[in-house]
Amino acid sequence: MTERPVPEGYYAGAYWGPRKESPEECAQRAANFLNLLAPHDPLLAHWYKPARSAKDARKHPLMPPDVPTLTGLFRRGVNRERGGPAIEQLGYTLWFDNGGGKFDRAGLQILCGCYSEAVSNACVLTLPSTGPEAERVGAVPVLAGAVRSMAMTWDPDWAVATSDSFRRLMREPSKSSAFVGWVTYLSRRRGMVPPLPAPVRIEPVEDKGTLIILTPERLTARNPEHVEQGRRVCELLARAGRM
């Protein structure tokens, strides 16, 4: 009996260095992000406040996003040692999801306002790995839209949308924290992106940076051509000093 391959779970993440911001500033960015993200897929248009159960969460929607509500959530998410005072330089953490079930759950985790050199600010969107929703959101239009939305609101140094399996393969030969995924964003602060071999597509993100789409077809770590292409592009970007 042939075993079926384990589905690859896709995610999108944006990462940036030390940036001191208040809960209000983090909330405004989060509200802008949710508004930009929503049109890319129905799965990403419904979000709920953190709760003990999905049933409870559905009583407290976050859409349309309200800045005062998000500000309060960020304030409560101040990072601290258990029972100790707030550690201001570690910023604020907020996690919530779309209230979905087993096959249509998406989650968002945001660390914002951190200005410690030891920890990276981040916005990470996790997506379902099985079911009809997974097939739809695990496609270039949705993932590129999610990364573009992250770039526009969080102004990260870099961002990526890819599968967990592909990430592990891309990070094996490199000690860099950044790597090439299915969709990769590089801030203009890293310089201009050099020409890259087909079928790679390069798109500007207004005046903020560049989107790099590795392949128009569904990327998988099981395809050696995708892996080789990813490593080749990563090498070219590293040579140009962009990674």
C-alpha positions as CSV (number, residue, x, y, z in Angstrom):
1,M,0.0,0.0,0.0
2,T,1.5,3.3,-1.1
3,E,1.5,6.1,1.5
4,R,0.1,9.4,0.5
5,P,2.5,12.3,0.8
6,V,2.1,14.6,3.8
7,P,0.5,17.9,2.7
8,E,2.8,20.8,2.7
9,G,1.6,23.6,5.0
10,Y,2.1,27.1,3.6
11,Y,2.6,30.3,5.5
12,A,3.6,34.0,4.9
13,G,5.9,35.9,7.2
14,A,7.3,39.4,7.4
15,Y,10.4,40.3,9.5
16,W,12.0,43.5,10.5
17,G,14.7,44.8,12.8
18,P,14.5,46.9,16.0
19,R,11.7,49.5,15.7
20,K,10.3,51.1,18.8
21,E,6.5,51.7,18.4
22,S,3.7,52.3,20.7
23,P,0.6,50.0,21.0
24,E,-1.4,52.6,19.1
25,E,1.1,52.6,16.2
26,C,1.2,48.8,16.2
27,A,-2.6,48.8,16.1
28,Q,-2.8,51.2,13.2
29,R,-0.4,49.1,11.2
30,A,-2.4,45.9,12.1
31,A,-5.7,47.5,11.1
32,N,-4.2,48.6,7.7
33,F,-2.8,45.1,7.2
34,L,-6.2,43.4,7.9
35,N,-7.9,45.7,5.5
36,L,-5.4,45.1,2.7
37,L,-5.4,41.3,3.3
38,A,-9.1,40.7,3.3
39,P,-9.8,41.2,-0.5
40,H,-7.3,38.4,-1.4
41,D,-9.5,35.5,-0.2
42,P,-12.7,35.0,1.8
43,L,-10.6,32.9,4.3
44,L,-8.6,36.0,5.2
45,A,-11.5,38.4,5.6
46,H,-12.8,37.2,9.0
47,W,-10.8,37.5,12.2
48,Y,-11.8,37.3,15.8
49,K,-10.4,38.4,19.2
50,P,-8.4,35.8,21.1
51,A,-10.7,33.5,23.1
52,R,-10.8,30.2,24.9
53,S,-12.8,28.5,22.2
54,A,-13.8,29.2,18.6
55,K,-17.4,29.5,19.7
56,D,-16.5,32.3,22.1
57,A,-14.3,34.0,19.6
58,R,-17.1,34.3,17.0
59,K,-18.9,36.5,19.5
60,H,-16.1,39.1,19.2
61,P,-15.2,39.8,15.5
62,L,-12.2,42.0,14.7
63,M,-13.5,43.0,11.2
64,P,-13.8,45.7,10.2
65,P,-10.6,46.4,12.3
66,D,-11.0,48.9,15.0
67,V,-7.8,50.7,16.1
68,P,-8.8,51.3,19.7
69,T,-9.8,47.6,20.1
70,L,-6.5,46.5,18.6
71,T,-4.6,49.0,20.8
72,G,-6.1,47.4,23.9
73,L,-5.1,43.9,22.6
74,F,-1.5,45.0,22.0
75,R,-1.3,46.6,25.4
76,R,-2.4,43.4,27.0
77,G,0.1,41.5,24.9
78,V,3.1,43.4,26.4
79,N,6.0,40.9,26.8
80,R,7.0,40.2,30.4
81,E,8.5,37.5,32.6
82,R,5.8,35.6,34.4
83,G,4.7,37.7,37.4
84,G,7.3,40.4,36.6
85,P,7.2,43.9,35.1
86,A,6.8,44.6,31.4
87,I,9.9,44.3,29.3
88,E,9.4,47.4,27.2
89,Q,12.2,46.7,24.6
90,L,10.5,43.3,23.7
91,G,7.4,45.0,22.3
92,Y,3.9,43.6,22.1
93,T,2.7,40.2,20.9
94,L,-0.8,39.5,19.6
95,W,-2.2,36.2,18.3
96,F,-5.7,35.6,16.8
97,D,-7.3,33.5,14.2
98,N,-10.2,33.4,11.7
99,G,-12.4,31.2,13.9
100,G,-12.2,28.4,11.3
101,G,-12.6,24.7,11.8
102,K,-10.3,21.7,11.3
103,F,-9.7,22.4,7.6
104,D,-10.2,26.1,7.2
105,R,-8.2,27.7,10.1
106,A,-5.9,30.5,9.5
107,G,-3.9,32.3,12.2
108,L,-2.0,35.5,12.7
109,Q,0.8,36.2,15.1
110,I,2.3,39.7,15.4
111,L,5.3,40.9,17.4
112,C,5.5,44.7,17.0
113,G,7.3,47.5,18.7
114,C,10.3,45.5,19.7
115,Y,13.6,47.4,19.8
116,S,15.9,44.7,21.2
117,E,18.7,43.5,19.0
118,A,18.1,40.0,20.1
119,V,14.6,39.6,18.8
120,S,13.0,40.2,15.4
121,N,9.7,41.9,14.9
122,A,7.4,39.7,12.8
123,C,4.0,39.2,11.3
124,V,3.3,35.5,10.5
125,L,0.2,34.2,8.7
126,T,-0.4,30.5,9.0
127,L,-2.7,28.8,6.5
128,P,-4.5,25.4,6.5
129,S,-2.6,22.5,5.0
130,T,-5.5,20.3,4.0
131,G,-9.1,20.7,2.7
132,P,-10.5,22.8,-0.2
133,E,-9.5,26.0,1.5
134,A,-5.8,25.0,1.5
135,E,-5.8,24.3,-2.2
136,R,-7.2,27.8,-2.9
137,V,-5.0,29.9,-0.6
138,G,-1.9,27.9,-1.5
139,A,-1.6,29.6,-4.8
140,V,0.4,32.5,-6.2
141,P,-2.4,35.2,-6.3
142,V,-3.3,34.8,-2.6
143,L,0.3,34.3,-1.3
144,A,1.7,37.2,-3.4
145,G,-1.2,39.3,-2.2
146,A,-0.5,38.4,1.4
147,V,3.2,39.3,1.1
148,R,2.4,42.5,-0.7
149,S,0.0,43.5,2.1
150,M,2.7,42.8,4.7
151,A,5.2,44.9,2.8
152,M,2.8,47.8,2.5
153,T,1.9,48.0,6.1
154,W,4.8,46.6,8.2
155,D,7.6,47.9,6.0
156,P,9.7,44.8,6.8
157,D,13.3,44.1,5.8
158,W,12.2,41.0,4.0
159,A,9.1,38.7,3.8
160,V,8.4,35.3,2.4
161,A,5.5,32.9,1.6
162,T,6.4,29.3,1.2
163,S,5.9,25.8,2.7
164,D,7.6,24.7,5.9
165,S,9.3,21.9,4.0
166,F,10.7,24.2,1.4
167,R,12.0,26.6,4.1
168,R,13.9,23.8,5.7
169,L,15.6,22.9,2.4
170,M,16.5,26.5,1.6
171,R,18.0,27.2,5.0
172,E,20.2,24.0,5.0
173,P,23.2,25.4,3.1
174,S,22.9,29.0,4.4
175,K,23.5,30.6,7.8
176,S,21.5,33.6,6.8
177,S,18.2,34.2,8.5
178,A,16.7,35.3,5.1
179,F,16.0,32.7,2.4
180,V,14.1,32.4,-0.9
181,G,10.6,31.0,-0.8
182,W,7.8,30.7,-3.3
183,V,7.2,34.4,-2.9
184,T,10.0,36.6,-1.5
185,Y,10.0,40.3,-0.7
186,L,13.1,42.4,-0.2
187,S,13.0,46.0,1.0
188,R,14.7,48.6,-1.1
189,R,16.9,49.2,1.9
190,R,18.7,46.0,0.7
191,G,19.4,47.5,-2.7
192,M,18.2,46.7,-6.2
193,V,17.3,43.1,-7.1
194,P,19.5,41.8,-9.9
195,P,18.1,40.1,-13.0
196,L,17.0,36.5,-12.2
197,P,16.5,33.5,-14.5
198,A,13.1,32.5,-15.9
199,P,10.5,31.5,-14.8
200,V,11.2,33.9,-11.9
201,R,9.0,37.0,-11.9
202,I,10.0,40.3,-10.3
203,E,7.4,42.9,-9.4
204,P,7.9,46.3,-7.6
205,V,5.9,47.0,-4.4
206,E,5.4,50.7,-5.0
207,D,8.5,52.5,-3.7
208,K,9.1,50.1,-0.8
209,G,10.8,47.1,-2.4
210,T,10.6,44.1,-4.7
211,L,8.5,41.0,-4.9
212,I,10.2,37.8,-6.3
213,I,7.9,35.0,-7.5
214,L,10.0,31.8,-7.9
215,T,7.5,29.9,-10.1
216,P,3.9,30.4,-11.3
217,E,3.0,26.8,-10.6
218,R,2.3,25.3,-7.2
219,L,5.7,25.1,-5.4
220,T,6.6,22.0,-3.5
221,A,9.7,20.7,-1.7
222,R,9.2,17.4,-3.5
223,N,10.0,18.9,-6.9
224,P,13.8,18.9,-7.3
225,E,13.5,21.6,-10.0
226,H,11.8,24.0,-7.5
227,V,14.5,23.3,-5.0
228,E,17.3,23.8,-7.4
229,Q,15.7,27.0,-8.7
230,G,15.3,28.3,-5.2
231,R,18.9,27.6,-4.3
232,R,20.1,29.2,-7.5
233,V,18.1,32.4,-6.9
234,C,19.3,32.5,-3.3
235,E,22.9,32.3,-4.5
236,L,22.5,35.1,-7.0
237,L,20.9,37.3,-4.4
238,A,23.6,36.5,-1.9
239,R,26.3,37.3,-4.5
240,A,24.6,40.7,-5.1
241,G,24.6,41.3,-1.3
242,R,20.8,41.3,-1.1
243,M,20.2,38.4,1.3
